Amino acid sequence: MLKEKLMNDLKDAMKEKNINKKNAIQMVRTAILQIEKDKGIEVEDAKILEIIAKEVKTRKDSIAEFEKGGREDLVNQAKEEIETLSVYLPKQLSIEEIKEKVSAIIERIGATSMKDMGAVMKEAKAEMGASADGKTINEVVKELLG
């Protein structure tokens, strides 16, 4: 189970004194524990993948801000944390693969204009999950429907 793997990797990061790896994994573990506490449920692997994907996205978004502020140290830290977390995510789809899948979805649900974007996005996110980020899917859907 992914939760145990995260715990073991956290212990390893602490032994190695790898601060960035430890912090990245702790953030994910904290988010998992928060959901479990709030909802009183055991978080499944699929939800853990969503949490990890969200943490990666947050760090990617932060990099642009850090670069604007000239904080190369924070840019490097965020990149290292992204590398650490990406290990847990499924292989990311290429743009071509995303276009193929989105085209199939558009055809399947009969989408014809930007008015159908919400339905296409919902299907695409459900089908691709953590193997593609929402921003990329959104850009592809706009391109194909626009």
Secondary structure, DSSP 8 states (H G I E B T S, - for coil): -HHHHHHHHHHHHHHHT-HHHHHHHHHHHHHHHHHHHHHTS---HHHHHHHHHHHHHHHHHHHHHHHHTT-HHHHHHHHHHHHHHHTTS-----HHHHHHHHHHHHHHHT--SGGGHHHHHHHHHHHHGGGS-HHHHHHHHHHHH-
